[in-house]
Amino acid sequence: MNIQGKLIIIGGAVDKGSFTETDLDKNAAKNLNFFEEGILKRIINESKHKEQSRIEVITTASKIPREIGPEYVKAFRYLGAENVDVLHIERREQASEVEILDRLKAADVVMFTGGDQLRLTSILGGTPFDEILINKYRNEDFVYAGTSAGAAAASNNMIYQGSSSEALLKGEVKITSGLGLIDDVVIDTHFVQRGRIGRLFQAVVGNPKVLGIGLGEDTGLLITNGRQMEAIGSGLVILVDGREVKDTNLTQVELGQPISINHLVTHVMSNHDTFDLDTFKMTIKSSQYV
């Protein structure tokens, strides 16, 4: 399938400029480099009409949607995008309301905030809103951007629970279905800072066809055509490739017991590095061998 839309998935933290707890004007200079060169500016630049694009901030995953939504609006407007609003969907029945569906149809960008990805999928999954969202992503010049929970929910396979410290114990990582915009990957966020690499190892060894994507904070991936990935932001993206796993004890140990894995391949991406999901080839932008 030739995907027309773009995915921008973000690991969390400063995705909106860190203005939730601080004054925008007072801290603008400190955050200017992030805004000019960073992820939110890239979202605007990748959108159909740039600063004139219609952006809807969707706060469904958050338990404090009335607080967090306006912060994203402030951040986008600081970057010159004026056509921004917050779309509050807090109950499943709202995801079928004509007014809300019309706003989604008119949007060039949706920005899903952080929070609880299971809350996000349980409210939106299987609704008319979900159907329109997937159709727009597949067939229009449209950007789905999501941070933290909004990123984790973008794939067909979604991690929704699992202790970082016990993640390589069998059964400790819980996976369910996400929104399904992209197949054959599983995404984890706040990855480096919260030590979640074990969660991704277990998710991948259970089905090595799936590529594990670990997004560090202040870091994202731009995915075009559903296949081409580019790292953006200041941190790291960790990819876990299980296709060459030679052995594991996964099916031999009891629940709660440690998992062994032989020959799990990892890649580390930083800003502007690329990865092709068809060939599984990574290209380092500033390679020392060029």
VMD Tcl script that draws the C-alpha trace (Angstrom):
set ca {
  {0.00 0.00 0.00}
  {1.30 3.46 -0.94}
  {0.77 5.48 2.24}
  {0.17 9.18 1.53}
  {0.35 10.48 5.09}
  {3.21 10.89 7.57}
  {3.74 9.63 11.09}
  {5.73 11.61 13.62}
  {6.13 9.65 16.85}
  {7.83 11.29 19.84}
  {9.36 9.82 22.99}
  {7.99 12.42 25.37}
  {9.38 15.09 27.72}
  {9.86 18.40 25.88}
  {7.55 17.61 22.99}
  {5.57 20.81 23.50}
  {8.47 22.99 24.59}
  {8.32 22.28 28.33}
  {5.92 25.16 28.90}
  {3.48 23.31 31.16}
  {5.23 24.39 34.35}
  {6.98 27.53 33.14}
  {6.09 30.82 31.54}
  {6.35 30.81 27.74}
  {7.83 34.29 27.30}
  {10.27 33.95 30.19}
  {11.66 30.66 28.86}
  {11.34 31.27 25.14}
  {15.03 32.00 24.65}
  {16.10 28.84 26.50}
  {13.81 26.70 24.36}
  {14.38 28.56 21.08}
  {16.77 26.01 19.61}
  {14.28 23.22 20.27}
  {11.51 25.17 18.65}
  {13.48 26.27 15.61}
  {15.27 23.01 14.94}
  {13.17 20.56 16.86}
  {10.22 18.30 16.60}
  {7.24 20.66 16.80}
  {8.71 22.86 14.08}
  {9.28 19.75 11.97}
  {5.62 18.79 12.40}
  {4.59 22.17 11.02}
  {7.08 21.99 8.14}
  {5.98 18.48 7.15}
  {2.31 19.47 7.07}
  {0.37 20.29 3.91}
  {0.00 24.04 4.41}
  {2.91 24.65 6.82}
  {2.00 27.50 9.25}
  {-1.49 27.68 7.71}
  {-2.25 23.99 8.34}
  {-5.23 23.09 10.48}
  {-3.87 21.40 13.63}
  {-6.07 19.56 16.13}
  {-4.53 18.69 19.51}
  {-6.18 15.53 20.84}
  {-5.97 15.09 24.62}
  {-7.85 11.79 24.98}
  {-4.92 9.94 26.61}
  {-4.47 12.57 29.32}
  {-6.15 12.70 32.72}
  {-5.71 16.50 32.73}
  {-6.86 17.34 29.18}
  {-8.11 20.84 30.04}
  {-4.68 21.76 31.36}
  {-2.42 20.10 28.81}
  {-4.29 21.00 25.60}
  {-3.81 24.78 25.80}
  {-0.06 24.30 26.39}
  {0.30 22.64 23.00}
  {-1.74 25.41 21.39}
  {0.63 27.99 22.93}
  {3.69 26.11 21.70}
  {2.41 25.72 18.13}
  {1.34 29.36 17.98}
  {4.75 30.46 19.24}
  {6.15 28.72 16.16}
  {3.80 30.60 13.83}
  {0.96 28.08 13.44}
  {-2.22 30.01 14.16}
  {-4.89 27.55 13.02}
  {-4.65 25.33 16.11}
  {-7.32 24.10 18.50}
  {-7.91 21.38 21.09}
  {-10.25 18.50 20.35}
  {-11.43 16.97 23.62}
  {-12.72 13.40 23.28}
  {-13.25 11.92 26.72}
  {-16.01 9.33 26.05}
  {-16.51 6.78 23.26}
  {-19.81 8.29 22.13}
  {-18.04 11.58 21.38}
  {-15.95 9.75 18.75}
  {-19.14 9.37 16.69}
  {-20.40 12.96 16.94}
  {-20.73 14.76 13.61}
  {-19.04 17.97 14.79}
  {-15.97 16.10 16.00}
  {-15.77 13.96 12.86}
  {-16.05 17.06 10.67}
  {-13.16 18.67 12.54}
  {-11.03 15.57 11.98}
  {-11.91 15.54 8.28}
  {-10.78 19.18 7.98}
  {-7.51 18.67 9.86}
  {-4.10 18.62 8.19}
  {-2.38 17.54 11.42}
  {-3.51 15.73 14.56}
  {-1.28 15.91 17.63}
  {-2.01 13.20 20.21}
  {-0.74 14.14 23.67}
  {0.76 11.89 26.30}
  {-1.05 10.06 29.06}
  {-2.34 6.49 29.06}
  {-2.26 4.70 25.71}
  {-4.82 2.14 26.88}
  {-7.22 4.97 27.64}
  {-6.60 6.32 24.15}
  {-7.27 3.04 22.34}
  {-10.21 2.00 24.53}
  {-11.99 5.29 23.78}
  {-11.15 5.68 20.07}
  {-10.62 2.13 18.80}
  {-13.34 0.88 16.43}
  {-15.16 4.22 16.27}
  {-15.97 6.36 13.21}
  {-13.21 8.70 14.41}
  {-10.70 5.83 14.24}
  {-11.85 4.84 10.74}
  {-11.55 8.41 9.40}
  {-8.14 8.83 11.05}
  {-6.72 5.71 9.38}
  {-8.29 6.60 6.03}
  {-6.79 10.12 6.12}
  {-3.37 8.75 7.00}
  {-3.46 6.24 4.18}
  {-4.93 8.44 1.45}
  {-4.23 12.13 2.18}
  {-1.33 14.53 2.73}
  {-1.92 14.29 6.46}
  {0.28 14.17 9.57}
  {-0.40 11.98 12.58}
  {1.86 13.21 15.39}
  {1.87 11.58 18.79}
  {3.98 11.91 21.90}
  {4.43 9.29 24.62}
  {1.03 7.51 24.75}
  {0.12 9.04 21.39}
  {3.25 7.48 19.90}
  {2.89 4.07 21.56}
  {-0.70 3.77 20.28}
  {0.17 4.45 16.63}
  {1.26 0.89 15.81}
  {-0.80 -2.26 15.47}
  {1.03 -3.80 18.46}
  {1.03 -1.66 21.61}
  {2.88 -2.02 24.91}
  {0.59 -0.73 27.64}
  {2.16 -2.04 30.84}
  {5.36 -3.56 32.17}
  {7.86 -2.79 34.90}
  {11.20 -1.61 33.54}
  {13.13 -3.43 36.28}
  {11.35 -6.75 35.67}
  {10.81 -6.47 31.92}
  {12.91 -9.53 31.04}
  {10.85 -11.78 33.24}
  {8.34 -13.79 31.23}
  {4.86 -12.27 31.23}
  {5.84 -8.92 32.74}
  {5.24 -6.96 29.52}
  {1.62 -6.48 28.51}
  {0.77 -5.95 24.84}
  {-2.55 -5.26 23.14}
  {-3.76 -3.78 19.84}
  {-3.03 -0.15 19.06}
  {-4.66 2.18 16.54}
  {-3.02 0.31 13.68}
  {-1.54 3.07 11.54}
  {1.67 1.10 11.05}
  {2.22 -2.68 11.10}
  {5.16 -4.88 12.09}
  {6.58 -2.51 14.69}
  {6.09 -2.03 18.43}
  {6.88 1.35 19.99}
  {8.05 2.24 23.50}
  {8.61 5.78 24.78}
  {10.63 7.58 27.51}
  {12.92 4.77 26.51}
  {16.45 5.64 27.60}
  {15.52 7.69 30.66}
  {13.24 5.01 32.16}
  {15.42 2.05 31.25}
  {12.80 0.31 29.13}
  {15.04 -1.67 26.80}
  {14.03 -4.94 28.49}
  {10.37 -4.27 27.66}
  {11.23 -4.01 24.00}
  {13.41 -7.14 24.08}
  {10.50 -9.21 25.39}
  {8.03 -7.69 22.93}
  {10.32 -8.55 20.01}
  {11.37 -12.07 21.04}
  {7.70 -13.08 21.25}
  {7.40 -12.36 17.53}
  {10.73 -11.49 15.87}
  {8.92 -10.24 12.76}
  {8.12 -7.10 14.75}
  {10.73 -4.33 14.85}
  {11.08 -2.76 18.28}
  {11.31 1.05 18.32}
  {12.49 2.73 21.52}
  {12.11 6.51 21.52}
  {14.22 8.56 23.91}
  {12.86 11.77 25.37}
  {13.19 14.88 23.17}
  {13.40 12.45 20.25}
  {11.11 11.28 17.48}
  {10.81 9.41 14.21}
  {9.38 10.81 11.01}
  {7.92 7.92 9.00}
  {7.04 8.61 5.35}
  {5.37 6.22 2.89}
  {4.85 3.92 5.85}
  {8.39 2.60 5.32}
  {11.10 5.31 5.50}
  {12.12 6.39 9.01}
  {14.20 9.44 9.95}
  {15.33 10.22 13.51}
  {14.58 13.77 14.65}
  {15.29 15.63 17.86}
  {18.17 15.71 20.30}
  {18.16 12.20 21.76}
  {18.38 8.59 20.66}
  {16.15 6.06 18.90}
  {16.93 2.41 19.66}
  {15.81 -0.22 17.14}
  {15.57 -3.89 18.16}
  {15.65 -6.37 15.27}
  {14.77 -9.93 16.20}
  {14.89 -11.50 12.75}
  {18.29 -13.08 13.43}
  {17.51 -14.46 16.91}
  {19.16 -17.87 17.13}
  {17.73 -19.19 20.39}
  {15.59 -18.32 23.42}
  {14.08 -20.08 26.42}
  {10.84 -18.10 26.11}
  {8.52 -21.10 25.80}
  {10.44 -23.24 28.28}
  {10.34 -21.08 31.42}
  {7.44 -20.35 33.76}
  {5.79 -16.95 34.13}
  {7.95 -14.61 36.16}
  {11.20 -16.36 35.22}
  {14.09 -14.64 33.35}
  {14.18 -14.85 29.55}
  {17.37 -15.68 27.63}
  {17.86 -14.44 24.05}
  {20.76 -15.27 21.74}
  {21.72 -12.84 18.96}
  {19.30 -9.96 19.21}
  {20.42 -7.12 16.90}
  {20.15 -3.47 17.96}
  {20.69 -0.19 16.11}
  {21.11 3.28 17.62}
  {19.86 6.27 15.63}
  {20.43 9.97 16.24}
  {19.25 13.13 14.47}
  {18.80 12.72 10.67}
  {19.86 9.05 10.57}
  {17.49 6.95 8.43}
  {16.17 3.38 8.43}
  {14.32 1.57 5.64}
  {11.60 -0.79 6.89}
  {11.68 -2.75 3.61}
  {15.41 -3.45 3.48}
  {16.16 -3.03 7.21}
  {19.12 -0.88 6.17}
  {20.22 1.98 8.40}
  {22.10 5.00 7.07}
  {24.10 7.18 9.47}
  {23.91 10.78 8.31}
  {27.33 11.82 9.62}
  {29.11 8.50 9.13}
  {32.85 8.54 9.81}
  {33.31 6.27 6.80}
  {31.86 8.58 4.15}
}
mol new
graphics top color blue
foreach p $ca { graphics top sphere $p radius 0.5 }
foreach p [lrange $ca 0 end-1] q [lrange $ca 1 end] { graphics top cylinder $p $q radius 0.2 }
display resetview
